[in-house]
Amino acid sequence: MSKIGKKNIIVPKDSSIKSENGVITITGPKGSKKLSINDKIFSTTLNEKNEINIKPIGKNVDTKTSVMWGTYRSLINNAVLGVSTGHQKILDVTGVGFRANLKGEILNLQLGFSHDINFKIPKEVKITVEKMTMITISGVDKELVSKVASDIKALKPVEPYKAKGIKERNQYVLRKEGKKK
């Protein structure tokens, strides 16, 4: 039995959820999201307290079904949170001369290379730049927001000596001691 899969998902009052033929459509103030689940293995029910529950069909639950049960529950919960409040990642750009600017639908980064780096922003994600060293990534889809944040962080990973580079807010950087004389 899955510990995570057993928990009910609370749907906020301003959001609605529909389930038909294995496709779950979640709509809220931030947007809408569609998820497909395997309706031959799992069934979803919505109770009177506006909570959705996902359960496997059948009596015997093997380990693979148990793992997928928790995964589907987490995906649905992330979608509900995304359409109601949204997901957000904050990146800090640290280093002398390191800057970030928005130019239309392109994020322009100056990261100490001989050239500027232009990062094309996907349409489903909104990026704002504050103070030229703080990048805020927000959107409905948690997976896409995390993917964009990861792609931007990969352009200039944090180095361990002076902690220069792009990192997430509150990310711990293991620092190394420099050369001794």
N, C-alpha and C positions, 0 to 999 in steps of 0.2 A: 504494500500500500504506500502511496506517495503522501508524504507529510504536506508538501506544498500544494499538491493537487486537490486535497480534501478541503482547503480553505475556500470560502465564498469570496467572490469579487464584488465589492460594493460599487455600484454605478451611481455617480452623482445625479442630483435632480435635474441639472441642465443638460445631461447627456442621455441618449437613447441607444438601445441595442436591439438588433434584429438577427435572428438565426433562421436560415432556410437552406436546405440542400447542402449542408456542410460549409456554407459561406456565412461568416458573421460580419455584419456591417455595424460599425460603431460611429455615431455622429455626436458632436459636441460643439461648444462655442469656438474652439480653435480649428475645427475641420472635421473630416471624416476619414475612416480607415477601414479597409476590408481585409479580413483574415479568412483563410480556408483551413478547416480542420477535417480530419478523416472521420466522416459520419458513420462509417461501418464499425469503428472501434469506440468512439466517444459520442456522448449526447450532452447537450446543454439545456439547462432549464433556468427560467427566470422566476423568482418567487415574489410574493407581495411586498416584501421590504426593499424591492429594487436591487436585489443581489442576484448575480448569475453564478451557477454552479456547473461544473463540468465533471462528468462521471463516465467511467468505462462501461461499455455494454457487455453483459455477461458476468458470470460468477468468478471464473479464474482469472486473476491478474498476474501475468508473468513480469519479469524484471523490465523487459523492453517496453511493455505497455505502461508500467509504473513510471519509468523515466519520461516517456512521451506525455504522460498525464500531467506531470509537473511542468514540463516545457510548454505545453499548450496553455496551461493556466497562467504561467508567467507572461507569455506572449499576449494573451487577452488582457491581462492586468496592465501591461505596459501600454497597450493600445488605448485602454480606457483612461489611464493617466495622461497620455499624450493628447487626446482630443479634448480633455477637460482642462488641464493645467499646462500642458506642453512640457517638453524636455529641453534642458539647457546645459551647455558645457562652456566653461570659461577658460581661455588659454592666456597665459602670461608670456610675453616676449621679453627675454632678459639678455642684455648685452649692449656694449657701446655701439651706437649707431644702428641698432636693430629697430626697424619700424614696420608698421602695418598701415595700409591705406585702402579705402574702398574706391574703386573706379568703376561705377556702374555695376555690372554683374561679375566683376573680376576683383579678387583680393590681391593687392600688390604688396609684396613683402620684400623688405631690404634686410638681408640676413648675413651681411659680411662677405658675400660673394662679389665677384666682379660685375655681376649683372643682377637686375631685379628679377624676382620670381613672381609670375602671375598665376594665381590659382582660380580656376573657373568654379563659381558657386552653383551648386544644383538648385533647381527651381523650388523644390520642396523645403529647402533650408533657408533660414534668414540669418545673415551674419552682420553684426554691428561692431565697429571699432571705436573704442573709447581710449583717450589718452595716448594713442598710437602704439601702446605696448600691451593693450588688453583687447582680446578678441572674444566676442560672445557669439556662440553658435546656438540657435534655437530652432525648434521644429516639432512636428507632431510625431514623427517616426523616430523612436529611440535608437534603432539600429543605424539609420542613416545619419543622425546627428553624431553618434559615436564614430562612425566610419569617416565622416568629414573631419572631425577633430583628430582622429588618428592619422589621416593623410596629411593634414597641416603640420602635426607634430613631427612626422617623418621627414619633412623638408629640412629641419635643423634640430636633430635630437640634442638633448641636454648633455653637455660634457661634464665629467665628474670633478674637474679641478676648479673652475670658476663658476660652474652652474650656468653657463651661457647657452642659450637655445630657447626652444619653445616647449613649455610644459603646461600641464593642467593646473588649475588652482588647487592648492593643498596637496600637490603631488610631492612625495618625499624624494629628494635626490641624494643618493649616497655620495658624499664628498670624499675625495682622496687628498692626502697630504702631498704637497709639492716636493720638488727636489731639494735636498739639504746640502749645505756647503761644507 
